[in-house]
Amino acid sequence: MKLTLRVWRQQNADAPGAMASYEVDGISKDMSFLEMLDTLNEDLILRGED
């Protein structure tokens, strides 16, 4: 399954934040919300975005 996630991103508590959209592929209907976020984080790390 392919989903588009809108996530609040902010460098630290004092920095301004904004919503960011990410497309995540390979999501299973059996995954929990936290597992889905783990998949997104792994993708971001591999792309050097986080």
Z-matrix of the N, CA and C atoms (Angstrom, degrees):
N
C 1 1.441
C 2 1.531 1 108.02
N 3 1.309 2 116.51 1 144.37
C 4 1.463 3 122.29 2 179.05
C 5 1.529 4 107.62 3 -116.05
N 6 1.325 5 116.46 4 125.63
C 7 1.464 6 121.73 5 -179.06
C 8 1.519 7 110.57 6 -125.40
N 9 1.318 8 115.65 7 152.63
C 10 1.459 9 121.66 8 171.11
C 11 1.519 10 107.13 9 -107.01
N 12 1.328 11 116.09 10 119.71
C 13 1.464 12 121.85 11 -179.60
C 14 1.515 13 109.55 12 -105.33
N 15 1.311 14 116.32 13 135.93
C 16 1.464 15 121.29 14 173.31
C 17 1.523 16 106.53 15 -107.25
N 18 1.331 17 115.13 16 118.73
C 19 1.459 18 122.37 17 -171.58
C 20 1.523 19 109.46 18 -124.59
N 21 1.327 20 116.57 19 137.54
C 22 1.465 21 121.41 20 174.67
C 23 1.517 22 108.36 21 -75.32
N 24 1.349 23 117.25 22 124.27
C 25 1.465 24 122.63 23 179.99
C 26 1.517 25 109.41 24 -118.51
N 27 1.343 26 115.28 25 137.97
C 28 1.463 27 121.31 26 -177.31
C 29 1.519 28 107.82 27 -157.94
N 30 1.339 29 118.09 28 130.62
C 31 1.465 30 121.96 29 -177.74
C 32 1.525 31 112.27 30 -63.09
N 33 1.336 32 117.39 31 -43.96
C 34 1.468 33 122.18 32 178.86
C 35 1.523 34 108.33 33 -159.45
N 36 1.326 35 116.54 34 -179.14
C 37 1.463 36 120.88 35 -175.19
C 38 1.523 37 113.05 36 -64.00
N 39 1.324 38 117.75 37 -26.02
C 40 1.462 39 121.10 38 -177.82
C 41 1.530 40 113.41 39 -92.67
N 42 1.308 41 117.58 40 -14.29
C 43 1.471 42 121.57 41 -177.08
C 44 1.527 43 110.32 42 -85.07
N 45 1.325 44 116.40 43 149.40
C 46 1.463 45 118.64 44 174.20
C 47 1.529 46 109.67 45 -69.25
N 48 1.299 47 116.49 46 150.65
C 49 1.456 48 120.95 47 -179.72
C 50 1.511 49 111.39 48 -119.11
N 51 1.316 50 115.36 49 174.01
C 52 1.459 51 121.54 50 178.82
C 53 1.527 52 109.01 51 -159.76
N 54 1.317 53 115.37 52 159.26
C 55 1.454 54 120.60 53 175.37
C 56 1.528 55 108.80 54 -79.41
N 57 1.328 56 115.72 55 140.05
C 58 1.463 57 121.57 56 176.90
C 59 1.527 58 108.12 57 -126.98
N 60 1.317 59 116.85 58 141.32
C 61 1.467 60 122.00 59 178.50
C 62 1.523 61 109.60 60 -101.77
N 63 1.325 62 115.51 61 136.21
C 64 1.460 63 121.85 62 178.69
C 65 1.519 64 108.72 63 -134.67
N 66 1.332 65 116.66 64 133.18
C 67 1.456 66 121.46 65 172.05
C 68 1.516 67 108.13 66 -90.39
N 69 1.320 68 115.95 67 127.91
C 70 1.460 69 121.17 68 -179.48
C 71 1.520 70 107.92 69 -121.13
N 72 1.323 71 116.02 70 123.92
C 73 1.459 72 121.96 71 -179.68
C 74 1.525 73 108.74 72 -107.17
N 75 1.310 74 116.66 73 154.01
C 76 1.458 75 120.63 74 176.68
C 77 1.517 76 113.73 75 86.76
N 78 1.326 77 116.66 76 21.64
C 79 1.462 78 120.61 77 178.50
C 80 1.524 79 108.63 78 -84.12
N 81 1.313 80 115.94 79 130.27
C 82 1.458 81 121.81 80 178.34
C 83 1.525 82 109.62 81 -92.85
N 84 1.321 83 116.71 82 147.01
C 85 1.465 84 120.10 83 177.43
C 86 1.524 85 111.60 84 -65.18
N 87 1.326 86 116.76 85 -16.64
C 88 1.459 87 121.28 86 -179.57
C 89 1.527 88 113.16 87 -90.80
N 90 1.338 89 117.66 88 -4.20
C 91 1.470 90 121.08 89 -179.50
C 92 1.524 91 110.99 90 -74.20
N 93 1.321 92 114.94 91 145.69
C 94 1.463 93 119.78 92 171.45
C 95 1.527 94 108.73 93 -79.32
N 96 1.310 95 115.83 94 168.53
C 97 1.465 96 120.79 95 177.94
C 98 1.528 97 110.38 96 -59.51
N 99 1.339 98 117.31 97 -42.21
C 100 1.466 99 120.52 98 -179.77
C 101 1.524 100 111.98 99 -66.38
N 102 1.322 101 117.65 100 -36.66
C 103 1.468 102 120.32 101 176.39
C 104 1.528 103 110.60 102 -64.76
N 105 1.333 104 116.42 103 -37.07
C 106 1.460 105 120.44 104 177.61
C 107 1.529 106 110.33 105 -64.44
N 108 1.335 107 117.26 106 -42.20
C 109 1.464 108 120.71 107 177.32
C 110 1.523 109 111.28 108 -65.82
N 111 1.332 110 117.93 109 -36.25
C 112 1.468 111 121.17 110 175.25
C 113 1.528 112 110.57 111 -60.66
N 114 1.326 113 116.78 112 -41.23
C 115 1.462 114 121.01 113 177.88
C 116 1.520 115 110.37 114 -62.27
N 117 1.325 116 117.01 115 -43.81
C 118 1.467 117 120.76 116 176.99
C 119 1.524 118 110.55 117 -60.94
N 120 1.332 119 117.64 118 -46.60
C 121 1.467 120 121.14 119 -179.81
C 122 1.524 121 111.63 120 -60.43
N 123 1.321 122 117.45 121 -41.73
C 124 1.468 123 120.65 122 178.00
C 125 1.526 124 110.50 123 -61.70
N 126 1.336 125 116.69 124 -42.91
C 127 1.471 126 120.58 125 178.08
C 128 1.524 127 110.89 126 -62.13
N 129 1.329 128 117.59 127 -43.32
C 130 1.464 129 121.15 128 -179.55
C 131 1.528 130 111.40 129 -63.90
N 132 1.318 131 117.07 130 -40.85
C 133 1.468 132 121.37 131 179.08
C 134 1.528 133 110.15 132 -64.29
N 135 1.331 134 117.11 133 -43.94
C 136 1.468 135 120.47 134 179.50
C 137 1.524 136 111.79 135 -63.26
N 138 1.331 137 117.18 136 -31.62
C 139 1.470 138 121.43 137 179.19
C 140 1.526 139 112.22 138 -86.99
N 141 1.340 140 116.83 139 -5.33
C 142 1.460 141 120.99 140 -179.69
C 143 1.513 142 113.61 141 73.97
N 144 1.324 143 117.12 142 24.74
C 145 1.461 144 121.46 143 -177.35
C 146 1.520 145 113.15 144 -96.55
N 147 1.305 146 117.46 145 -6.86
C 148 1.459 147 118.40 146 -177.52
C 149 1.503 148 110.77 147 -130.89
